[in-house]
Amino acid sequence: MKNRKNKRAKAQEQPNRNRYDIDEYLDENISLANFKGCVKYLAAVKRPMIIALALSIASSLAGLTGPLFIQRALDVSIPNKDVRDLLLMAAFVTATIAVSIALGTARNLLVAKAGQDIIHDIRSDLYAHLQKLPFSYYDSRPHGKIFVRVVPYVNSVSDALSNGILNFVVEALNIFFIIFFMFTVSPQLAAITVTGLPILAFFMLLIKTRQRRAWQRVSNKNSNINAYVQESIDGVKVTQAFGRQARNSGILARLAKERNREWMKAIYISNSVWFASETISQLVFSLVYICGAYWMKPMASFGVLLVMGTYAWRFWQPIINLAGIYNTFVTGMSYLDRIFDTLAEPAVIEDAPDALELPRIRGHVAFENVSFRYDADHPVLKNISFIAEPGDSIALVGPTGAGKTTIVNLLSRFYNIEQGRALIDGFDVMKLTVASLRRQMGIMLQDSFIFTGTIADNIRYGRLNATDAEVRAAAELIGAHHFIENLPNGYETVVMERGGGISHGEKQLLAFARTLLSDPRILILDEATSSIDTGTEQLVQEGIKTLMKGRTSFIIAHRLSTIRDCSRIMYVNNGEITESGAHDELIAQRGAYYQLCKAQYENMR
C-alpha cells in the first residue's frame, strides 16, 4: 500500500501530466501488491489451471520416456537383431508421442479458456472501478491513456497470467524431470549439461532491471500514441477547420518514432536473453558429444550418447522457453503496473459503512457553512449557507469560476464536502448512499452527451422501464417531439457516438427529455439552454416551467429569460453568495446582479 501511495505521489509531482506527450512514471521494482492482485485473478480459474498443470506434467513425462525406448532399441534390440523387441520399442515411442500431443492439446484448450476468463474478470473490475472514480481523475489525464488500460493492456497481460505462469511451473518441473532422467542414464554427462545454467542465471540477473524499465518505456510511448489519436479524433472538426492535418500528422509521426525507438531498445535487451541461452545451450550440447565420445572412460555407447544428446537438447529447451516466458512476463508486468495502479486509485465518492438509503423526499435543501477547495491553495467555496424550500427554484449566477457549478456538484456528491453540511430533508448527503441520492436528482449538465443507440434509448437512459408512451410524452413536453418525428425512423432513429447527425441544440433537447423522464425530486440545470437558439428556447421554457412544478430546482444560466422568474436568485462571486433575492429585488438594489442584467441588455441592443 505504501508503494502505491508513493507511485501516486510521483505521478502528482509531474507537471502538465494531462498531456499526450508526457510519459508516466517508471517503477523502480515489481510491486508486491501487484503480485497479490494477480493471485486474486488466478484463484478464480484455479480448477482449470490445476487440471492444465496436471496434463502438462503428464504430457512432459510421456515425452521424456520416449528417448529411453530409443536407447534400448539402439543398444539392445538392434545389436541382438531382436525384431520383435525393436517393433515393440517403436510402438512405445509412437504411443508416448501420441499421448504427449493429446494431453498437450487438451492443456492448451484449458489454458486458453482460463486466459479469456482472466481477461473478462480484470476488464470488468477495471471498467466498474473507472465508473466510480471522481471527476478529478478524468480531469487530470488524457482519456486515451485511460482507454488503453481497459482494452490493449488487459489483452496483453492475459497470456502472462495464464500461459506464462503455468508454463513457468511446467518448464521448471521439466528441468527437474530431465535432470533425473539424465542422471539415471549418465551422471557424468548430466553434470556437464547443467554447467551452463549458473552462467545464464547470472546474466539474467544483470539485465533484469534494464529489461523491465525498457518495457515500461514502451508502455508509456504506446499510451502517448493512444492518447493523441483519441484526442485527434475527438477534435477532427477543429483540426480541419484550422488546416492542422499536416501538423498533426507530424506530431503522430514523432510519437510513433519515439515508440519505435524504445521498442527496439527493449527488443535488443530481450533478444540478448534468447541469444545468451541459445549460445550457452549449443556450447553445452557440443560438449556433451565431445566428452561422451572422446574423454569418458569407458566411452559412452551410441545409444547413451544419442539419448544424452536428446536430453541435453531437451534440458536447455525449457530453459530457453523460460527465458522467453521471462520476457513475456516482464512485458506483461509493465502493463499490469498501469492496470493495478488504476484499480488502486481511490474512488473518493464512496458510501460510508453506515450509509442510509434516502427515502422519497420533498426537496428541502440546506447548506450550512459549506467550504470546499479543489486543491490546498485555491479555495472555491467559503462558508456557503442557504435554505431552499420544496418547490423553490434557485438561480445561481455570477462570473465564470465563482463556484456556481461546485455548489450543485457538492449537493449531488460528485465531490465530497470538506467543511460544513449539505442537507436534503434533514439528511446529510455525506451519510447517504450515492445511488439513492442521485436516483432522486435530475442533473442536466452543459455537455449533453448522447450515446450510440436509438433516440428512444437515449431518452430512456435514466429510466429503463419507461414505456414508449412515457418517452413520447417527455419529448412532447419539452418540444423535442417535432424534430424527432421528422427523423428517418422517428424515435427508433439510430444516432452515432456523441449524437452525430443531429444538431447541438437537438442534443440538448434530448438530454432535457431524458432528465424529465427520470422524474427527479431535485432538478439541476447547469447551462442547460446554453446551446439552444432563441426560437428553440421559447419552446423549451414552458416545458421547464412544467418540470419545475413541485420540484426544488437549481438553475445555472446566464440568459435572463431562463432565470428571471426563479423564486430566488443568488449571485455567487469569489466563492461567496454576495446577493440573494428575487429578480425585481436585486434589480432594485443596483448591485452586481443589476450590472450583469444591464450588460446583457446592452449587448442585445
PEURFEN-V887660 format. One line per field, one symbol per residue. psi: psi as a letter, one per 40 degrees, with the letter a starting at -180 (. if undefined). burial: b if it has 9 or more other C-alpha atoms within 8 Angstrom, else e. Layout:
psi: ???
burial: ???
This chain:
psi: ddddddddddddehifefidehiiihidihhdddddddddddddfdddddddddddddddddddddddddddddeddddefgddddddddddddddddddddddddddddddddddddddddddddddddeeiiddddeeiiddddddddcdddddeddddcdddddddddddddddddddddddhdddddddededdddddddddedddddddddddddddddddddddddddfddddddefedddddddddddddddddddddddddddddddddddddddddddddddddddihiiiiddddddddddddddedddddddddddddddddddddddddddehhdcgihidfiihhihidfhhhhhfhiiidideghdihfhhihhiheihhhhiiihededdddddddefeiihdiaihhhfehhdeeihddddedehhhhidhghhihaidddddedegdeiiddddddddddeeedddddeidfbeehhiahefheiiddddddddddddddegidhhhhgfdedehiddddddddddddddeheihhhhhiehdddedeidihhhhhfeihdihiiddddddefadddddddddddde.
burial: eeebeebeebbeeeeebbebebeeeeeeeeeeebeebbeebbeebeebbebbbebbbbbbbbbbbbbbbbbbbbbebbeeebeebbeebbebbeebbebbbbbbebbbebbbebbbbbbebbbebbbebbeebbeeebeebbbbbbebbbbebbbbbbbbbbbbbbbbebbbbbbebbbebbbeebbebbbbbebbeeebeebbeebeeebbbbbbbbbbbbbbbbbbbbbbeeeeeebbeeebeeebeeebeebbebbeebbebbeebbeebbebbbebbeebbebbbbbbbeebeebbeebbbbbbbbbbbbbbebbbbbbbbebbbbbbbbbbbbbbbbbeeebebebbeebeebeebebbbbbbbbbbbeeeeebbbbbbbeebbbbbbbbbbbeeebbbebbbbbbbbbbbbeebbbbbbebbbbbbbbebbbebbbbbbeebebbbbbbbebbbebeeebeeebbbebbbbbbbbeebbebeebbebebbeebeeeeebbbbbbbbbbbbbbebbbbbbbbbeeebeeebbebbbbbbeeebeebbbbbbbeeeebbbebbbbbbbbbbbbebbbbbeebbeebbebbbebeeeeeeee
